[in-house]
Amino acid sequence: MIEGWRTAGADLSDAVVIRPSGKPVEGLRVITNYAEAGPPPKLVILGCKPQQLDDVATRLSAHLTAQTVVVSILVGVEVATLREKLWTAGAVVRALPNLPVSVRRGVVALYGDDLPGEVHDELSQLFALLGFAMWTNTEASLAAVGSVAGAGPAYVAKFIDALTKAGVDRGLSSETASTIALETVLGTAWMAASTRETMGELVQRVASPNGTTAAGLAVLGRDDVLDKLVSLTVAAASRRAGELAGEAKGAQLADETSTS
């Protein structure tokens, strides 16, 4: 996200990265201690691992105020859990960005309830710099977008890799096959986005009756094998997101029990 905002020309001069490892982030001030961050922040992007939330929230809460907006990119950790742990913050929003935000061609799903209008608008403008940003009405919808867009780049990359291997099997060099596979996927996506044709229409433009493409499509379409495989893949990602949410809730309940 930082790379995407930097490319978009966003002002990052006041941005501070809190990173226990101290690993540098180009162009940004990196600190390892929360106390070094300065005045209470207006906006916090929370990007730790879900398993680290309890520790991070304990340290972070002391530096938040009612004017602070926390945007969490933690998969599966719901707003209710975040509010419980970051109780000093003013507003809590969930965002699920995918990897291509770094080149400003990403998808960012957003969710937040009872947000002031100005917060909603400011976040809309900020995340629109990274690609396609959309607000969802429920966390279930947020999770649905995340299971497709969030994990989607990995699935597309696997398809490109498989297409590359098929080219190598046909006698192409690895470099040539990789370039052809990548450009084919990139070109098809760009064409679809430019012409607004449906995927079905694009298929028909390529596949002539009884031709070579039709022969391959017959394999992909046999017993809806491709649709079923992708559906199972996305369902697995969605199921894991639900498990992460349950783990976060379980940790919260454990904390409440130990302090009661």
Buried (B, 14 or more C-beta within 10 A) or exposed (E): BBBBBBEEEBEBEEBBBBBEEEEEBEEBBBBEEEEEBEEBBEBBBBBBEBEEBBEBBEEBBEBBEEEBBBBBBBBBBBBBBBEBBBEBBBBBBBBBBBBBBBEBBBBBBBBBEEBEEEBBEBBBEBBBBBBBBBBBEEBEBBBBBBBBBBBBBEBEEEEBEEBBBEBBEEEBEEEEBBBBBBEEBEEEEEEBEEEEBEEEEBBEEEBEEEEEEBEEBEEEEEEEEEEEEBEEBBEEBBEBBEEBBEBBBEBBEEBEEEEE
